[in-house]
């Protein structure tokens, strides 16, 4: 079995703080997020 390492930083195209959840939703709807986006719930 061969191990494959994923380049997670390349898969994530957006990072948003929880306070900016509305911007994340707008960006997703506008097609500005082409891969994955992360919502950060930490302070």
MARTIKE-979407 format. One line per field, with one value per residue (C-alpha): x, y, z; chain. Coordinates in steps of 0.05 Angstrom, whole numbers. Example, Ala and Ser with C-alpha at 12.3 -4.5 7.8 and 13.67 -1.06 7.14 Angstrom:
<recs>
u	[246; 273]
v	[-90; -21]
w	[156; 143]
ch	[A; A]
</recs>
This chain:
<recs>
u	[0; 27; 17; -4; 4; -49; -28; -85; -61; -71; -141; -165; -181; -212; -207; -257; -266; -335; -350; -344; -392; -436; -376; -360; -431; -429; -362; -388; -451; -410; -364; -303; -289; -264; -241; -255; -266; -254; -295; -252; -292; -233; -216]
v	[0; 68; 129; 193; 260; 311; 383; 412; 484; 480; 452; 509; 571; 612; 621; 662; 680; 664; 739; 740; 683; 729; 746; 672; 657; 715; 692; 621; 645; 692; 635; 665; 601; 552; 497; 491; 544; 540; 576; 588; 586; 601; 669]
w	[0; -20; 24; -8; 26; 11; 4; 46; 40; -35; -28; 18; -21; 35; 110; 148; 221; 248; 252; 175; 162; 119; 74; 67; 45; -4; -33; -40; -76; -121; -141; -108; -68; -119; -72; 2; 54; 129; 181; 243; 307; 353; 382]
ch	[A; A; A; A; A; A; A; A; A; A; A; A; A; A; A; A; A; A; A; A; A; A; A; A; A; A; A; A; A; A; A; A; A; A; A; A; A; A; A; A; A; A; A]
</recs>
